Amino acid sequence: MEEPSLPFNIIQDLKVVVPRLPQGVCDVLFADQEDADDTISKVSGVFEFEGKNIRISNSFKRRRWDDMPFWMPVLPNTQSDDSGIGTEDGSEYSKHDDSMQKRPQRWKGADDQGEYEVQKIVDHRFDQHGRDQFFVKWVGWGSQFNTWEPLSNLNCKENLESYVKKMIVDILFVKWRPVPHCRKLMAVGYRAVIDQWVKNTPKGMYMKKLSGGLNQKGLSVNTLARLLEEAVNEGSSKRRELIVESIKDHCALLRMKEIRKEQLDILKRWEDSLNNIGPGGLSVENQVDLEGPPKDFMFITQNKTGPGLDNCVLIGQVAGCECTEECGTRETCCPNMAGVDWAYSACSRLIVSPRSGIFECNRFCSCGPECPNRVVQRGRKVKLCIFRTSNGRGWGLKANERVERGAFLTTYIGEIITSEEAARRDENYEKTGLSYLFDLDMMDPDDGQMYTIDAMKCGNESHFINHSCNPNAHVAGVWIETNDPAIPLLALFARRTIRKGEEITFNYQGDQDQRMREDLNVGDPVDSTQPKKKKAKKCRCGSRFCKGFYF
């Protein structure tokens, strides 16, 4: 047979495909139907091309790749293998002409030369019966010893999966390649590509998905694998690009969900640890982003002393009452001896100004733990939730139940440090814009402070309370195990009724708010002997009384 006279572009394309075809009559399919019709009109039946017998067919589904023609070999007796990887009958292949005497991993040949390990799959083709053959590179052997092997000879799942993954990506983004007939092998490949795309999704892509919320519904991996198969078999390049774009979009969503699941597990473990350390009734919630627990933060339940301070500063000299009846009925009770009013109602709610000072009964008093003057020391009873704010204020604290006015919320605890150490740390905190310093000047702020609480790296749930220009909580100084005016315990009480789910806030500036608002010349030169003026921070409390800033 003589080679027919064909258009130059068709001849060039045939030169690419024909060398890969096995012996025998091979049907080839044009992607472009017009090219197929034009070629069929010039040749009839079988014709010879570079030593191979070719027959042009136009009876198959049209396919296109970037609007350029290609051929897909379609061999006689082609059948799908649904029996799984490595289960195809390979009895006809043991004496294949192209096979060397090297054999696949965990397989002994008739020559009994032992086992041979597959290094990688290089290529694949179809034999004269339409069955898959894979070109194998063997471990420890040069490329000249590569052999064509049937699927049944290959016990190398990872190598096959790696090859199929690469082939699928090549089809989608580089060039067309014939697809192996083994459907289960290809299904593994599609799933593997999806898994890889999900895993390798750039952070920017899955972070964009947060705008749609953390609880979006997406397609499953199996569904995406089926869509990927559709993309591989799609003839239109534009349609294929749209499918791939949609798949990657859903992969980003799946990646976000994976990270979300990991995040929820971490947050749950953190919540459990907080409740094991503290009094319980504390939950953790993040419905905003993928942020986890704060790093370098230690949850504690009592104040600790900082550099240069001994624990004895927390427990000073104190006298106890000897009330034989209920505390509060005698002039010798602790508040009366301290010269302050009784602080609590019969319902254990604060009924005095938080600036007046609260003196609770202590370890030397004759009353028991149920004494009505032991509110703060009995600990937090209100259920609270550490949650992620939605307006860029980081973590916050909210009530998980209704809280009545005057009810005790929690204590503000951390590391007790000297005023000198506080000044040094404050300079560093100003650079980062974060500070958890709270001066212990509750008794008389005009006399200057001796100590400060720093809750930056250690504290309890109060660490997460945000500022508000119109807060629903305020801070009171409480003295229990010491009468030293410089070492009060800071307790937070509800200023008004707090609804369930409402964020708990207090004014970071306290009673000095008015004085600090009038002192806005932050950049003006000041006497070095005077305290340095702090940089104002933008306030995001959202209150209708918001001043726009705080210090």
C-alpha positions as CSV (number, residue, x, y, z in Angstrom):
1,M,0.0,0.0,0.0
2,E,1.2,3.5,-0.8
3,E,0.9,6.3,1.6
4,P,-2.0,8.6,0.6
5,S,-1.6,12.3,-0.3
6,L,-2.7,14.1,2.8
7,P,-2.6,17.8,4.0
8,F,0.7,18.8,5.6
9,N,-0.9,19.4,9.0
10,I,-2.5,16.0,9.1
11,I,0.8,14.3,8.1
12,Q,2.6,16.1,10.9
13,D,0.1,15.0,13.4
14,L,0.1,11.4,12.2
15,K,3.9,11.4,12.6
16,V,3.4,12.1,16.3
17,V,0.8,9.5,17.0
18,V,1.6,6.6,14.7
19,P,4.9,5.5,16.3
20,R,3.1,4.9,19.5
21,L,0.6,2.5,18.0
22,P,1.0,-1.3,18.1
23,Q,1.1,-3.5,15.1
24,G,-2.1,-4.4,13.4
25,V,-4.9,-2.3,12.0
26,C,-5.5,0.7,14.2
27,D,-8.4,3.0,14.2
28,V,-7.6,6.7,14.8
29,L,-10.1,9.3,15.7
30,F,-9.8,13.0,14.7
31,A,-10.7,15.7,17.2
32,D,-11.8,17.8,14.3
33,Q,-14.7,16.3,12.4
34,E,-14.0,18.3,9.2
35,D,-10.4,16.9,9.2
36,A,-11.8,13.4,9.6
37,D,-14.3,13.8,6.8
38,D,-11.7,15.4,4.5
39,T,-9.2,12.6,5.2
40,I,-11.8,9.8,4.7
41,S,-12.8,11.4,1.3
42,K,-9.1,11.0,0.2
43,V,-8.5,7.5,1.6
44,S,-10.7,4.5,1.7
45,G,-10.4,1.7,4.2
46,V,-7.0,0.9,5.5
47,F,-3.9,2.7,4.4
48,E,-0.2,2.4,5.3
49,F,1.6,5.2,7.1
50,E,5.2,4.8,8.2
51,G,4.9,1.0,8.4
52,K,1.6,1.0,10.3
53,N,-1.8,0.1,9.0
54,I,-4.2,3.0,9.7
55,R,-7.9,3.4,9.4
56,I,-9.6,6.8,9.9
57,S,-12.9,6.7,11.9
58,N,-15.5,9.4,12.3
59,S,-18.0,7.3,14.3
60,F,-16.8,8.2,17.7
61,K,-17.6,11.1,20.1
62,R,-15.9,14.3,19.0
63,R,-13.1,15.7,21.2
64,R,-11.2,18.9,21.0
65,W,-8.0,20.2,22.7
66,D,-7.4,23.9,22.3
67,D,-9.1,23.7,18.9
68,M,-6.2,21.6,17.6
69,P,-6.7,18.1,16.0
70,F,-5.5,15.0,17.8
71,W,-6.0,11.3,17.5
72,M,-7.0,8.8,20.1
73,P,-6.1,5.2,19.3
74,V,-9.2,3.0,19.5
75,L,-8.2,-0.7,19.2
76,P,-10.4,-3.7,18.5
77,N,-11.8,-5.6,21.5
78,T,-11.1,-2.8,23.9
79,Q,-12.8,-3.4,27.2
80,S,-12.9,-1.7,30.6
81,D,-11.4,-3.4,33.6
82,D,-13.6,-3.0,36.6
83,S,-12.0,-5.7,38.7
84,G,-9.5,-3.4,40.4
85,I,-5.8,-2.6,40.1
86,G,-3.6,-5.6,39.3
87,T,-6.5,-8.1,38.7
88,E,-6.4,-8.2,34.9
89,D,-5.5,-11.5,33.4
90,G,-1.9,-11.3,32.3
91,S,-1.4,-14.8,31.0
92,E,-0.7,-13.6,27.4
93,Y,2.0,-11.2,28.5
94,S,4.6,-13.5,30.1
95,K,6.4,-13.8,26.7
96,H,5.8,-10.4,25.4
97,D,8.4,-9.5,22.8
98,D,9.2,-6.1,24.4
99,S,9.7,-7.5,28.0
100,M,13.2,-8.0,29.4
101,Q,13.9,-10.6,32.1
102,K,13.4,-8.0,34.8
103,R,10.2,-8.4,36.8
104,P,8.1,-6.2,38.9
105,Q,8.1,-5.7,42.7
106,R,7.0,-8.8,44.6
107,W,6.9,-10.9,41.4
108,K,9.1,-13.8,40.5
109,G,9.7,-14.6,36.9
110,A,10.1,-18.1,35.4
111,D,13.9,-17.5,35.2
112,D,13.8,-17.3,39.0
113,Q,16.1,-14.3,39.1
114,G,14.3,-12.9,42.1
115,E,12.2,-9.8,42.7
116,Y,12.5,-6.5,40.9
117,E,11.3,-3.2,42.3
118,V,9.5,-0.6,40.2
119,Q,11.1,2.8,40.4
120,K,8.5,4.6,38.4
121,I,6.0,4.3,35.5
122,V,7.3,6.2,32.4
123,D,4.5,5.7,29.9
124,H,1.6,3.5,28.8
125,R,0.0,2.2,25.7
126,F,-2.5,-0.4,24.5
127,D,-1.6,-3.7,23.0
128,Q,-3.3,-5.4,20.0
129,H,-6.1,-6.6,22.3
130,G,-6.8,-3.1,23.6
131,R,-5.3,-3.8,27.1
132,D,-3.2,-1.5,29.1
133,Q,0.6,-1.8,29.1
134,F,2.9,0.4,31.2
135,F,6.5,1.3,30.5
136,V,8.4,0.5,33.7
137,K,11.7,1.9,35.0
138,W,13.3,-0.6,37.4
139,V,15.2,0.3,40.6
140,G,18.9,-0.3,40.0
141,W,18.6,-0.7,36.2
142,G,19.3,1.9,33.5
143,S,16.6,3.3,31.2
144,Q,17.8,0.9,28.4
145,F,16.3,-1.9,30.5
146,N,12.8,-0.4,30.8
147,T,10.1,-2.9,29.8
148,W,6.5,-2.8,28.9
149,E,4.4,-4.7,31.5
150,P,0.7,-5.5,31.8
151,L,-1.2,-4.1,34.7
152,S,-1.5,-7.5,36.3
153,N,2.3,-7.7,36.7
154,L,2.5,-4.4,38.6
155,N,2.3,-4.6,42.4
156,C,3.2,-0.9,42.9
157,K,0.1,1.1,43.8
158,E,1.9,4.3,44.7
159,N,3.9,4.3,41.4
160,L,0.7,3.7,39.4
161,E,-1.1,6.4,41.3
162,S,1.7,8.9,40.8
163,Y,1.8,8.2,37.1
164,V,-1.9,8.5,36.6
165,K,-2.0,11.8,38.7
166,K,0.7,13.2,36.4
167,M,-1.0,12.0,33.3
168,I,-4.3,13.6,34.4
169,V,-2.6,16.9,35.0
170,D,-0.9,16.7,31.6
171,I,-4.2,16.1,29.9
172,L,-5.7,19.1,31.6
173,F,-2.9,21.6,31.3
174,V,-0.1,20.4,29.0
175,K,-1.1,17.9,26.2
176,W,-3.5,15.2,25.4
177,R,-2.5,11.6,26.3
178,P,-4.5,8.4,25.9
179,V,-6.3,7.3,29.1
180,P,-5.8,3.8,30.5
181,H,-8.9,1.6,30.3
182,C,-8.8,0.4,33.9
183,R,-11.6,2.5,35.4
184,K,-10.7,1.8,39.0
185,L,-7.1,2.8,38.4
186,M,-8.3,6.1,36.8
187,A,-10.8,6.6,39.7
188,V,-7.9,6.4,42.1
189,G,-6.0,8.9,40.0
190,Y,-8.9,11.4,39.9
191,R,-9.3,11.1,43.6
192,A,-5.6,11.5,44.2
193,V,-5.5,14.7,42.0
194,I,-8.4,16.2,44.0
195,D,-6.7,15.3,47.3
196,Q,-3.5,16.9,46.1
197,W,-5.3,20.0,44.9
198,V,-7.1,20.3,48.2
199,K,-3.8,19.9,50.2
200,N,-1.9,22.3,48.0
201,T,-4.5,25.0,47.9
202,P,-2.7,28.4,48.6
203,K,-3.7,30.1,51.8
204,G,-4.9,33.1,50.0
205,M,-7.5,31.0,48.1
206,Y,-9.1,29.3,51.1
207,M,-8.9,32.4,53.2
208,K,-11.1,34.1,50.5
209,K,-13.8,31.5,51.3
210,L,-14.2,32.9,54.8
211,S,-16.3,35.8,53.3
212,G,-19.0,33.2,52.7
213,G,-18.9,31.9,56.2
214,L,-17.4,28.9,57.9
215,N,-20.4,26.7,57.4
216,Q,-20.7,26.7,53.6
217,K,-21.8,23.6,51.9
218,G,-19.5,22.3,49.2
219,L,-19.1,19.3,46.9
220,S,-17.6,16.1,48.2
221,V,-14.3,14.7,47.0
222,N,-16.0,11.9,45.1
223,T,-18.2,14.4,43.3
224,L,-15.2,16.5,42.4
225,A,-13.4,13.4,41.1
226,R,-16.3,12.8,38.8
227,L,-16.2,16.4,37.6
228,L,-12.4,16.0,37.0
229,E,-13.1,12.9,34.8
230,E,-15.6,15.0,32.9
231,A,-12.9,17.6,32.4
232,V,-10.4,15.1,31.1
233,N,-13.0,13.8,28.6
234,E,-14.2,17.2,27.6
235,G,-13.5,18.2,24.0
236,S,-14.0,21.9,24.3
237,S,-11.0,23.7,25.9
238,K,-13.2,26.6,27.2
239,R,-15.6,24.2,28.8
240,R,-12.7,22.2,30.3
241,E,-11.2,25.4,31.8
242,L,-14.5,26.3,33.4
243,I,-14.8,22.8,34.9
244,V,-11.3,22.9,36.3
245,E,-11.8,26.4,37.6
246,S,-14.9,25.3,39.4
247,I,-13.2,22.2,40.8
248,K,-10.3,24.3,42.2
249,D,-12.8,26.7,43.7
250,H,-14.4,23.8,45.6
251,C,-11.0,22.4,46.5
252,A,-10.3,25.7,48.2
253,L,-13.6,25.3,50.1
254,L,-12.7,21.7,51.1
255,R,-9.3,22.9,52.3
256,M,-10.9,25.6,54.4
257,K,-13.2,22.9,55.9
258,E,-10.2,20.7,56.6
259,I,-8.5,23.5,58.4
260,R,-11.8,24.4,60.1
261,K,-12.1,20.8,61.4
262,E,-8.5,20.9,62.8
263,Q,-9.2,24.3,64.3
264,L,-12.4,23.1,66.1
265,D,-10.5,20.1,67.5
266,I,-7.8,22.4,68.8
267,L,-10.3,24.9,70.3
268,K,-12.2,22.0,72.0
269,R,-9.0,20.8,73.6
270,W,-8.2,24.3,74.7
271,E,-11.7,24.7,76.2
272,D,-11.3,21.5,78.1
273,S,-8.0,22.5,79.5
274,L,-9.4,25.9,80.6
275,N,-12.2,24.2,82.4
276,N,-9.9,21.7,84.0
277,I,-7.8,24.6,85.4
278,G,-10.5,27.0,86.3
279,P,-14.0,26.8,87.9
280,G,-15.7,25.5,84.7
281,G,-18.6,27.0,82.8
282,L,-16.3,28.5,80.2
283,S,-16.7,27.8,76.5
284,V,-14.7,28.8,73.4
285,E,-16.3,29.8,70.1
286,N,-14.9,31.0,66.7
287,Q,-17.4,31.6,63.9
288,V,-15.4,34.3,62.2
289,D,-12.0,33.0,61.0
290,L,-9.5,30.1,61.3
291,E,-7.6,31.5,64.3
292,G,-6.7,29.1,67.0
293,P,-5.9,29.7,70.7
294,P,-3.5,32.6,71.5
295,K,0.1,31.6,71.5
296,D,2.4,32.1,74.5
297,F,-0.5,32.6,76.9
298,M,-0.8,30.6,80.1
299,F,-4.2,30.3,81.8
300,I,-4.0,30.8,85.6
301,T,-6.5,31.2,88.4
302,Q,-4.5,33.3,90.8
303,N,-2.2,36.3,90.5
304,K,1.5,35.5,90.3
305,T,4.5,37.8,91.2
306,G,6.9,39.1,88.6
307,P,10.6,39.8,88.7
308,G,12.0,41.0,92.0
309,L,8.8,40.3,94.0
310,D,8.1,37.6,96.5
311,N,4.7,35.9,96.9
312,C,4.4,37.3,100.4
313,V,3.3,40.6,98.9
314,L,0.0,38.9,97.9
315,I,-0.7,37.9,101.5
316,G,-0.2,40.6,104.1
317,Q,-1.2,41.3,107.7
318,V,-4.9,41.2,108.1
319,A,-7.3,40.9,111.0
320,G,-10.4,38.7,111.0
321,C,-13.9,39.3,112.4
322,E,-15.4,37.2,115.1
323,C,-19.0,37.5,114.1
324,T,-21.1,34.9,115.9
325,E,-24.2,35.7,113.8
326,E,-24.4,36.4,110.1
327,C,-21.6,38.8,109.0
328,G,-22.7,42.4,108.4
329,T,-24.8,42.7,111.6
330,R,-22.0,43.9,113.9
331,E,-19.7,46.9,113.9
332,T,-16.7,44.5,114.3
333,C,-17.3,42.9,110.9
334,C,-14.6,43.3,108.3
335,P,-16.1,46.2,106.2
336,N,-16.9,48.2,109.3
337,M,-13.4,47.7,110.7
338,A,-12.0,48.9,107.3
339,G,-14.2,52.0,107.4
340,V,-16.2,51.1,104.3
341,D,-19.8,50.3,103.6
342,W,-21.2,46.8,103.3
343,A,-20.8,45.9,99.6
344,Y,-23.3,43.2,98.8
345,S,-27.0,42.7,98.8
346,A,-28.7,39.6,100.1
347,C,-28.4,38.2,96.5
348,S,-24.7,38.8,96.5
349,R,-24.9,41.7,94.2
350,L,-22.7,44.8,94.4
351,I,-24.6,47.7,95.9
352,V,-21.8,50.3,96.4
353,S,-19.6,52.3,94.1
354,P,-16.7,50.2,92.7
355,R,-14.3,53.0,93.8
356,S,-15.3,52.7,97.4
357,G,-13.3,49.6,98.1
358,I,-14.6,46.1,99.1
359,F,-13.3,44.3,102.2
360,E,-14.3,40.7,102.3
361,C,-13.9,38.3,105.2
362,N,-10.6,36.4,105.2
363,R,-8.8,33.3,106.5
364,F,-8.8,34.7,110.1
365,C,-12.6,35.3,110.3
366,S,-14.8,32.9,112.2
367,C,-17.4,32.8,109.5
368,G,-17.6,29.9,107.0
369,P,-17.4,29.8,103.2
370,E,-21.1,30.6,102.8
371,C,-20.7,34.0,104.5
372,P,-22.5,36.7,102.5
373,N,-19.2,38.7,102.6
374,R,-17.3,36.1,100.7
375,V,-18.6,36.7,97.1
376,V,-15.4,37.2,95.1
377,Q,-13.4,34.5,96.8
378,R,-16.1,31.9,96.1
379,G,-15.2,32.4,92.4
380,R,-17.0,32.9,89.2
381,K,-20.5,31.4,88.9
382,V,-21.5,33.0,85.6
383,K,-21.2,31.0,82.5
384,L,-19.0,32.8,80.0
385,C,-17.7,32.3,76.4
386,I,-14.4,33.3,74.9
387,F,-15.3,34.2,71.3
388,R,-13.8,35.6,68.1
389,T,-15.1,39.1,67.3
390,S,-16.2,39.9,63.8
391,N,-14.9,43.5,63.6
392,G,-11.2,43.0,64.0
393,R,-10.9,43.2,67.8
394,G,-9.5,39.7,68.1
395,W,-10.9,37.6,70.9
396,G,-13.7,38.8,73.3
397,L,-15.7,37.5,76.2
398,K,-19.5,37.2,76.3
399,A,-22.1,36.0,78.7
400,N,-23.6,32.6,78.1
401,E,-26.5,33.4,80.4
402,R,-28.4,36.4,81.6
403,V,-26.4,38.4,84.2
404,E,-28.2,40.7,86.7
405,R,-26.9,44.1,87.6
406,G,-24.3,44.0,90.3
407,A,-23.5,40.3,89.8
408,F,-19.9,39.3,90.1
409,L,-18.4,38.3,86.8
410,T,-14.7,37.4,87.2
411,T,-11.4,38.7,88.4
412,Y,-8.7,40.4,86.4
413,I,-5.5,38.5,87.2
414,G,-2.1,38.2,85.8
415,E,1.5,38.9,86.8
416,I,2.0,41.5,89.6
417,I,5.0,43.7,88.7
418,T,6.5,46.9,90.1
419,S,5.7,50.3,88.5
420,E,9.2,50.5,87.2
421,E,8.9,47.1,85.5
422,A,5.5,48.2,84.1
423,A,7.1,51.3,82.6
424,R,9.8,49.2,80.9
425,R,7.2,46.8,79.5
426,D,4.9,49.5,78.4
427,E,7.5,50.9,76.0
428,N,7.7,47.5,74.3
429,Y,3.9,47.1,74.2
430,E,3.5,50.5,72.6
431,K,5.4,49.2,69.6
432,T,3.0,46.3,69.1
433,G,-0.1,48.2,70.0
434,L,-1.1,45.6,72.5
435,S,-1.1,46.0,76.3
436,Y,-2.7,44.2,79.2
437,L,-1.2,46.4,81.9
438,F,-3.7,47.4,84.7
439,D,-2.4,49.8,87.4
440,L,-3.4,48.8,91.0
441,D,-4.4,52.4,92.0
442,M,-7.9,51.6,93.2
443,M,-7.6,53.2,96.6
444,D,-6.2,56.6,95.6
445,P,-5.0,57.0,92.0
446,D,-3.6,60.4,92.7
447,D,-0.9,59.0,95.0
448,G,0.7,57.1,92.2
449,Q,0.8,53.3,91.9
450,M,3.3,50.9,93.3
451,Y,2.2,47.8,91.4
452,T,0.7,46.8,88.1
453,I,-1.0,43.7,86.8
454,D,0.3,42.4,83.5
455,A,-2.1,39.9,81.9
456,M,-0.2,39.8,78.5
457,K,1.3,36.3,78.9
458,C,-0.7,34.9,81.8
459,G,-4.2,35.4,83.1
460,N,-7.7,34.0,83.1
461,E,-10.8,34.7,80.9
462,S,-10.6,38.4,81.7
463,H,-7.6,38.6,79.4
464,F,-10.1,38.5,76.5
465,I,-12.4,41.4,77.7
466,N,-12.4,44.3,75.2
467,H,-12.7,48.0,75.8
468,S,-15.9,49.9,75.4
469,C,-16.8,53.6,75.8
470,N,-20.1,52.5,77.1
471,P,-19.2,49.3,79.0
472,N,-21.6,46.9,80.8
473,A,-19.0,46.0,83.5
474,H,-16.8,47.9,85.8
475,V,-13.8,47.0,88.0
476,A,-13.7,47.2,91.8
477,G,-10.8,46.8,94.2
478,V,-11.3,43.9,96.6
479,W,-9.1,43.2,99.7
480,I,-9.3,39.7,101.2
481,E,-6.0,38.3,102.4
482,T,-4.2,41.7,102.8
483,N,-5.1,45.2,103.8
484,D,-2.3,46.7,101.8
485,P,-4.0,49.5,99.7
486,A,-1.4,48.8,96.9
487,I,-2.4,45.2,96.4
488,P,-6.1,44.9,95.7
489,L,-7.7,42.0,93.9
490,L,-9.4,43.4,90.8
491,A,-13.0,42.1,90.4
492,L,-15.4,42.8,87.6
493,F,-19.2,43.4,88.3
494,A,-22.1,43.9,85.9
495,R,-22.9,47.6,85.7
496,R,-26.4,46.7,84.3
497,T,-28.3,43.6,83.2
498,I,-26.3,41.8,80.6
499,R,-28.2,39.7,78.1
500,K,-27.3,36.2,77.2
501,G,-24.8,36.3,74.2
502,E,-23.9,40.0,74.9
503,E,-20.2,40.8,74.9
504,I,-18.7,41.8,78.3
505,T,-16.7,45.0,78.2
506,F,-15.2,47.6,80.5
507,N,-13.6,51.0,80.1
508,Y,-9.8,50.6,79.9
509,Q,-9.4,54.2,81.1
510,G,-11.5,53.9,84.2
511,D,-12.3,57.2,86.1
512,Q,-9.4,58.9,84.4
513,D,-11.3,58.9,81.1
514,Q,-12.2,62.6,81.2
515,R,-8.7,63.6,82.2
516,M,-7.1,61.5,79.4
517,R,-9.5,62.8,76.8
518,E,-8.5,66.3,77.5
519,D,-4.8,65.4,77.2
520,L,-4.6,64.7,73.5
521,N,-1.3,66.4,72.6
522,V,0.3,63.1,72.2
523,G,3.1,64.4,70.1
524,D,4.0,67.5,72.1
525,P,7.3,67.7,74.0
526,V,7.0,66.8,77.7
527,D,9.2,67.0,80.7
528,S,11.2,63.8,81.0
529,T,10.4,63.7,84.7
530,Q,6.7,63.3,83.9
531,P,4.9,60.2,82.8
532,K,5.0,59.8,79.0
533,K,1.8,60.3,77.2
534,K,0.5,57.2,75.5
535,K,-0.5,56.9,71.9
536,A,-4.2,56.9,71.3
537,K,-5.7,53.7,69.8
538,K,-8.7,53.5,67.5
539,C,-11.8,52.3,69.3
540,R,-14.1,49.8,67.6
541,C,-16.5,49.3,70.4
542,G,-19.5,50.3,68.2
543,S,-21.3,52.1,71.0
544,R,-23.3,55.2,70.2
545,F,-21.2,56.9,72.9
546,C,-17.9,55.8,71.2
547,K,-15.3,58.5,71.5
548,G,-13.3,57.0,68.6
549,F,-10.2,56.3,70.6
550,Y,-8.8,55.0,73.9
551,F,-5.4,54.9,75.5
